[in-house]
Amino acid sequence: MPDNVSPNEMNISANCGEALESMYPDIYHCVYPMVRSMCEMYDVPANTCMYPSPSRAVVEQMADQIYNTVAINFGIRDDVQPMPRQFVGPGFVGPGFVGPGFVGPGFVGPGFGGPFVGRRFLRDLIAILLIRELLFRRGRFF
């Protein structure tokens, strides 16, 4: 324990962490144990696909496997319809207005090919949790 932190302050900090942990949505408590289990199973130094670093294809495959398990176990269907744009910011192209700076609807910023048509948000959340867990396991957690 650090010299400048009293045991009472450590308890307060632990209680705050527990309180924040309890605020996660239910889907997190369903998905995260599967993410950890998948990492414990495959993220071992002897697995050449995972070390020194997994490829994007390997991470995508793991995320797909977790997503399929979640979808089957919980009966989740995660296909979404296009979302109307509510905010205008960098990379946003106006709402169907053709003119200077406005060539059509949708977000076309870096890494986006257009509106979120058919995106699976749960699948993307799983990929985020998986990447964070892999970074944490390698000691590169930011």
C-alpha positions as CSV (number, residue, x, y, z in Angstrom):
1,M,0.0,0.0,0.0
2,P,1.4,3.5,-0.8
3,D,2.6,5.5,2.1
4,N,0.4,8.5,1.4
5,V,-2.9,6.5,1.3
6,S,-4.6,5.5,4.5
7,P,-6.5,2.2,4.8
8,N,-9.7,4.1,5.1
9,E,-9.1,5.9,1.8
10,M,-8.4,2.5,0.2
11,N,-11.8,1.3,1.4
12,I,-13.6,4.3,0.0
13,S,-11.8,3.9,-3.4
14,A,-12.8,0.2,-3.5
15,N,-16.4,1.0,-2.6
16,C,-16.5,3.6,-5.4
17,G,-15.1,1.0,-7.9
18,E,-17.8,-1.5,-6.8
19,A,-20.5,1.1,-7.2
20,L,-19.4,1.9,-10.7
21,E,-19.1,-1.8,-11.6
22,S,-22.7,-2.2,-10.6
23,M,-23.8,0.5,-13.0
24,Y,-22.8,-1.6,-16.1
25,P,-25.9,-2.6,-18.2
26,D,-27.1,-6.2,-18.0
27,I,-25.7,-7.0,-21.5
28,Y,-22.2,-6.3,-20.2
29,H,-22.6,-8.9,-17.4
30,C,-23.7,-11.4,-20.1
31,V,-21.0,-10.6,-22.7
32,Y,-17.9,-9.8,-20.7
33,P,-17.6,-13.2,-19.0
34,M,-17.7,-14.8,-22.5
35,V,-15.0,-12.3,-23.6
36,R,-12.8,-13.3,-20.7
37,S,-13.4,-17.0,-21.2
38,M,-12.4,-16.7,-24.9
39,C,-9.2,-14.8,-24.0
40,E,-8.3,-17.4,-21.3
41,M,-8.8,-20.1,-23.9
42,Y,-7.0,-18.7,-26.9
43,D,-4.7,-15.9,-25.6
44,V,-1.8,-18.0,-24.5
45,P,1.8,-17.6,-25.5
46,A,1.9,-21.0,-27.1
47,N,-0.8,-19.9,-29.6
48,T,1.1,-18.5,-32.5
49,C,-2.1,-16.8,-33.9
50,M,-2.3,-14.7,-30.8
51,Y,1.4,-13.9,-30.0
52,P,3.0,-11.5,-30.2
53,S,-0.1,-9.8,-31.4
54,P,-3.3,-11.2,-33.0
55,S,-4.3,-10.1,-36.5
56,R,-7.4,-8.2,-37.2
57,A,-8.9,-11.4,-38.8
58,V,-8.3,-13.4,-35.6
59,V,-9.9,-10.7,-33.4
60,E,-12.9,-10.5,-35.8
61,Q,-13.3,-14.2,-35.8
62,M,-13.2,-14.3,-32.0
63,A,-15.8,-11.5,-31.8
64,D,-18.0,-13.2,-34.3
65,Q,-17.9,-16.4,-32.3
66,I,-18.8,-14.6,-29.1
67,Y,-21.6,-12.7,-30.9
68,N,-23.1,-15.9,-32.3
69,T,-23.0,-17.5,-28.8
70,V,-24.7,-14.4,-27.3
71,A,-27.3,-14.2,-30.1
72,I,-28.2,-17.9,-29.6
73,N,-28.2,-18.0,-25.8
74,F,-30.1,-14.8,-25.4
75,G,-32.2,-14.7,-28.5
76,I,-30.8,-11.3,-29.6
77,R,-31.3,-10.0,-33.1
78,D,-29.0,-7.0,-33.6
79,D,-29.6,-5.8,-37.1
80,V,-30.5,-2.1,-37.0
81,Q,-32.1,0.3,-39.4
82,P,-30.4,3.4,-40.6
83,M,-30.4,6.1,-37.9
84,P,-31.4,9.7,-38.7
85,R,-28.5,12.1,-38.1
86,Q,-29.1,14.4,-35.1
87,F,-25.7,16.1,-34.9
88,V,-23.6,18.0,-37.3
89,G,-19.8,17.8,-36.8
90,P,-16.6,17.0,-38.6
91,G,-17.1,14.5,-41.3
92,F,-20.9,15.0,-41.4
93,V,-22.4,15.6,-44.8
94,G,-25.7,17.5,-44.8
95,P,-29.2,16.1,-44.9
96,G,-29.8,15.5,-48.6
97,F,-29.0,19.1,-49.6
98,V,-26.8,19.4,-52.7
99,G,-24.5,22.4,-52.6
100,P,-21.1,23.6,-51.3
101,G,-20.0,21.2,-48.6
102,F,-23.3,19.3,-48.8
103,V,-23.5,16.4,-51.2
104,G,-25.9,14.0,-49.5
105,P,-26.9,12.4,-46.2
106,G,-24.7,10.4,-43.9
107,F,-21.5,10.4,-42.0
108,V,-18.4,10.0,-44.2
109,G,-15.6,10.7,-41.7
110,P,-12.4,8.6,-41.4
111,G,-13.2,4.9,-41.0
112,F,-16.9,5.2,-42.0
113,G,-18.2,4.1,-45.4
114,G,-21.6,5.8,-44.9
115,P,-24.5,5.6,-42.6
116,F,-24.7,2.8,-40.1
117,V,-26.9,0.7,-42.3
118,G,-27.1,-2.8,-41.0
119,R,-24.4,-2.3,-38.4
120,R,-24.5,-4.7,-35.5
121,F,-23.9,-2.6,-32.5
122,L,-23.7,-5.5,-30.1
123,R,-21.1,-7.2,-32.3
124,D,-19.1,-3.9,-32.3
125,L,-19.4,-3.7,-28.5
126,I,-18.1,-7.3,-28.2
127,A,-15.1,-6.4,-30.5
128,I,-14.4,-3.3,-28.2
129,L,-14.5,-5.4,-25.1
130,L,-12.4,-8.1,-26.7
131,I,-9.7,-5.7,-27.8
132,R,-9.6,-3.9,-24.4
133,E,-9.2,-7.3,-22.7
134,L,-6.4,-8.3,-25.0
135,L,-4.7,-4.9,-24.4
136,F,-5.1,-5.3,-20.7
137,R,-3.7,-8.9,-20.7
138,R,-0.6,-7.5,-22.5
139,G,-0.1,-4.7,-20.1
140,R,-0.9,-2.0,-22.7
141,F,-4.1,-0.7,-21.2
142,F,-4.5,3.1,-21.7
